[in-house]
Amino acid sequence: MYARRLLYLSAHQLAAYLWHAGKLTEEGSFDATEDGRSRFASYLAGNRKSLFRLVANVSEEGFHIEKIPFLRGDDREAVIARKLGQHFFSATLTTSLSLGYEKSRRKDERVLLAALTSNEFFAPWLEAIASSGVALAGVHSLSLLGPLLLRKLGIADERCLLLTIQDQSIRQSYLEKGQLHFSRLSPLQNSSIGGIAQTFAAEARKLQQYLVS
């Protein structure tokens, strides 16, 4: 049986965790340098019989909501693939999430298109994983975990601004009916309690103004 491990990638480093019995135990951190990536390769070599997942918390991501006709199967997949190519032409890490169907005769579907847009940033880490031969189950954006967090917290508001702190940064996400519509990452200049509170208030106002404009 494969051991499960989680890789958490931020702008400056990658942290590796053993994922067992619902708990994460840090096993190492690797800077985004030649030495850090070399040590990461050695870490992977020592854990070949593991199933890895990579979660990324980066600012280089994009979101776009599209309306597509009511389709199924290959036709739907083809339309979504074309839309992803139009909005995120060179991105290789893309996904789509259904936001539901309109209550009209056409029953058009609203789809969230999302992408991690910097192939160059991810390439060295993904190449190391591919070269090691370990099993990688998926690459995930931290922003897409927002809906799961709301469910865990029991928050079912019609509209929600979710602000979280990670890696000396603040992530601001907008959700409707528990589904992500938009997310962005801003640097946290002052990590004191007062500084965090002020930054939260300021960034929430900015995001609110952006959404209503």
Long-range contacts (C-beta under 8 A, 24 or more apart in sequence): 2-49, 2-50, 2-51, 2-135, 3-47, 3-49, 3-50, 3-51, 4-50, 4-51, 4-53, 5-47, 5-50, 5-51, 5-52, 5-53, 6-52, 6-53, 6-54, 6-55, 7-52, 7-53, 7-54, 7-55, 7-125, 8-54, 8-55, 8-57, 9-54, 9-55, 9-56, 9-57, 9-58, 9-122, 9-125, 10-56, 10-57, 10-58, 10-166, 10-167, 11-58, 11-59, 11-167, 12-167, 14-40, 14-125, 16-40, 16-43, 19-53, 32-124, 37-124, 37-125, 37-128, 40-125, 40-128, 41-128, 41-131, 41-132, 44-128, 44-129, 44-132, 44-134, 45-132, 47-134, 48-132, 48-133, 48-134, 50-134, 50-135, 51-135, 51-137, 52-129, 52-134, 52-135, 52-136, 52-137, 53-136, 53-137, 53-138, 53-139, 53-140, 54-125, 54-129, 54-136, 54-138, 54-139, 54-140, 55-140, 55-141, 55-142, 55-145, 56-116, 56-122, 56-139, 56-140, 56-141, 56-142, 57-141, 57-142, 57-166, 57-167, 57-169, 57-171, 57-185, 58-116, 58-118, 58-121, 58-141, 58-185, 59-169, 59-184, 59-185, 60-116, 60-117, 60-118, 60-121, 61-114, 61-115, 61-116, 61-117, 61-141, 61-143, 61-183, 62-87, 62-88, 62-91, 62-114, 62-115, 62-117, 63-112, 63-113, 63-114, 63-180, 63-181, 63-182, 63-183, 64-112, 64-113, 64-114, 65-99, 65-110, 65-111, 65-112, 65-113, 65-181, 66-110, 66-111, 66-113, 67-102, 67-108, 67-109, 67-110, 67-111, 68-108, 68-109, 68-111, 69-106, 69-108, 69-109, 70-101, 70-106, 70-107, 70-108, 70-109, 71-109, 76-109, 80-111, 80-113, 83-111, 83-113, 84-113, 84-115, 87-113, 87-115, 88-113, 88-115, 88-117, 90-119, 91-115, 91-116, 91-117, 91-119, 92-119, 93-119, 93-122, 93-139, 95-144, 97-144, 97-179, 97-180, 99-176, 99-179, 99-181, 100-179, 112-179, 112-180, 112-181, 114-141, 114-143, 114-144, 116-141, 141-183, 142-166, 142-171, 143-171, 143-173, 143-180, 143-183, 144-180, 146-173, 146-175, 146-180, 146-183, 147-175, 147-178, 147-179, 147-180, 150-175, 150-178, 151-178, 161-204, 161-207, 161-208, 163-200, 163-203, 163-204, 165-196, 170-199, 170-200, 170-203, 172-203, 172-204, 172-207, 174-207, 174-211, 182-211
